[in-house]
Amino acid sequence: MKQACHRQQQRSSRPGDNSVLDKLFSLRDLNTTPKNEVLAGVATFLAAMYIIVVNPSILSGAGVPFAGALTATVLISFFGSVMMGLYARNPILVAPGMGINALFTYTMVMGAGIPWQTALGCVFWSGVLFGVLALFNVRRYVVDAIPATLRHAIACGIGLFITVIGLVNAGMLVSNPATVVGLGEMSPTLVTFLVGLGVTAILVARRFQGALILGIVFTTLIAIPIGRLWGDASAMSPTGSATLVNFQGIFAWPDFGAMGQVDFLGALSIGYWPFIFVILFTTFFDAMSTFIGVCQAGNLLDEHGEPRNIRRSMMVDAASALISAPLGTSPANAYVESAAGISQGGRSGLVAVVAGLLFLPFLFLSPLLALVPAIATAPALIMVGVFMLSPIRTIDWQQYDDAIPAFVAMLLIPLTYSITHGVVFGFLTYVVVKVGVGKSHEVRPAMWVLFFLSILMLFEG
C-alpha cells in the first residue's frame, strides 16, 4: 500500500500531471510545467510586442490608417498565435512580419503606385496560394531537399539576425557612411543598455528562471531617469521624446477603419501577379526558415529530425497570412522572436497561447506600450542570439562544399536584414558548389526547383 501511495505521489509531482493544461498541451510529455510555459509566453510577447506600434507606423506610410493598422496588428497576432498554440501545438508566435510590411509600403504602394486596398488584395491571394502549398504538404519536399548543414546554418543565421536587431534597437550598432556600420556614440542610453545587458547576461549564466523577463524589467527601471535626471533620448525615441520610458495614458478605443478594405478583384490584374508571387515566396520561405531555425536551436524536432508539427504550423501560417488582408494589415507569419520564449524553456503550444492572449488587451491599452523601451528588450534579443548559435558546432567546417553554403546563409541573413535573402543565397551557393566539385548527385530534385525559384526571387525582388 505504501509503495502504491509513493508511486501515486511521484506521478502527481510530475510537471503538468493530471491537469487540463497537461491534457491539452502534453506538458508532462514535454517535461515542462504551466509556470514555465507562462513565463516563456511572457518572454516571447515582451520580445515581439514592438510590432504593435512598429507595424502601423510602416503601413501608415502606405495610407493605411495608423489606428486601424494597430487594431489589425493586435487581432492577427492574437488569432495567429492562439491558432499556432492550439492547433499546431508549437511555442511559436505569429504576427505581421517585418520586411514584408516594408515591401508592402515602400515597394508596392509607394514604389509601384498600387493603391493600398489593392495591395491588400495581393496579400490575400498570396495567402490563398500559400494555403494550397501548405494543404498539399509541399513543405515536406522543400524541407527534405535542404541538407542538415544548411538547416543548422539557417538557425545560426537567425540567431545572429536577432542579435543585430537587438544591437540596432539599443543604438549600439549604427549606420556609418565610411564603414557601412559602426559603434553608436557612448551616451546615457547606450550605457543603460550595457548595464542591462551585463545584468541579463549574469542572470542567464547563473541560470535564473525567468532571466530574460527579469532583464527586461530591470533595464526598463534603470531607463526611467533618462531624459528626466540625465541624458536625452530624443534621437532614439520614435516620438522624438527626450525620455525613453513614457506614460501616455492607459486607455484607447480600437479603430476598425482598415478592416474589410481589400480590393479582391483589382489585385487579380495580370500586372500585379509578380507582386503576389513575391509575397508568396517571401512569406513561405520566411515561415519555413523560421520553423527550421527556431525548432533546430530549441531541439523541437520530431523522430525524423524535422521541425515538430511543421505541417500544421505551416497551415496556421498560411491561414494567418490569408486573414491578415481582410483585417487590414500585411501578412502575418512566424516570428524569430519566439526563440526568446523557447530559450526561456518553453516547449508547448501554451507559450504561443499566452503570448497571443497578451496581445489582446492592447486593443484598449496600446498607450501602455510606451512604458517598455526598445533598449529594454535588446539584451534579451542578444541572449537569444547566443542560445541560437549552438548548432554551429554540428557543421563540419573542413568539408568545404558543405561549409561554404552554410557560411553564406549564416552571414547574409543578418547582413541583408532578411531571412529570405540569406536562405536564397545559401541555396544558390549550395547548388553551384556541389555541381562545381562534381557532387551534383547530392543535389535533390526539389533543391533544383528551389535553385531556380531563388534566381527568380532575386530578379523579382
Secondary structure, DSSP 8 states (H G I E B T S, - for coil): -HHHHHHHHHHHTSTTTTSHHHHHH-TTTTT--HHHHHHHHHHHHHHHTTHHHHHHHHHGGGT--HHHHHHHHHHHHHHHHHHIIIII-----EEE-TTHHHIIIIIIITTT---HHHHHHHHHHHHHHHHHHHHTTHHHHHHHHS-HHHHHHHHHHHHHHHHHHHHHHHTSEEEETTTEEEE----HHHHHHHHHHHHHHHHHHTT-TTHHHHHHHHHHHHHTTBTTTB---TTT-TT--S-SS----S------TTTT---TTGGGSGGGHHHHHHHHHHHHHHHHHHHHHHHHHHT-B-TTSSBTTHHHHHHHHHHHHHHHHHHTSS-EEE-TTHHHHHHTT--SHHHHHHHHHHHGGGGT-GGGGGGS-HHHHHHHHHHHHHHHTGGGGGS-TT-HHHHHHHHHHHHHHHHTT-HHHHHHHHHHHHHHHHHHTT-GGGS-HHHHHHHHHHHHHHHH-
